[in-house]
Amino acid sequence: MLRTPVTSSGLASIGYDEDHAILEVEFTSGEVYQYLDVPLEVYEALMSAESHGTYFSKHIRPLYDFRHVEE
């Protein structure tokens, strides 16, 4: 999945698969996780948020199932 680099202390890049509603997040540690059943509106709000990390921590991490991606 293609990811867009973001300016954040905790997040390195973010991608989204609209067909499968999967949000992919690469953390600055290099770890990559996919968050499942994330609506397009949530991805768009994340990308337009003033703080990507804060939005992610409040509106995505606690609400969506996820899986670790081995790259």
C-alpha angles and dihedrals in degrees: 000000000000114000130197117226113241134195105244138124092231107025124063103180142352132208135178134204104203094188092059100025091236121153113201119201127188112199123211087253088067094249116134125207133180119215114207132225093008111163119235089243091060092050090049091049090050092051093048096042118119088230115030092191095051093047091048093049094049104035108025116022096057096039111045134062114242145189133205115245120217109212 
